[in-house]
Amino acid sequence: MPIARQYAILSEDKKSLLLPDEVQEWLKEVDRFLVVMENDEIILRKAHTRRTLAELVTNESPPFHPEDLNKLIHESRE
C-alpha cells in the first residue's frame, strides 16, 4: 500500500480523526482495529478477530510484551 500523502486532521473535540480518502478506502473492509502506541507513533492495524478487545485486555493485565503483541496481531489476521 502506498504511503498516504495527506495529513489526518484531529476534530475540534479531539475525539476523532478525519483521514485522507486513500486511507478511508483501505479501512472499508473491516470495522475493528488494533491501535498500538509506540513513542511518537500510532499504528493502526486491521483486526480480523472474533474476540473483543475487552476479552483480550483488562485493567488488571500487564502491558503486552512486543513478542506477545506480534503474536496477537498475527492471530487477528487469521
Secondary structure, 3 states (H helix, E strand, C coil): CCCCCCCCEECCCCCCEECCHHHHHHHCCCCCEEEEEECCEEEEEECCCCCCHHHHCCCCCCCCCHHHHHHHHHHHHC
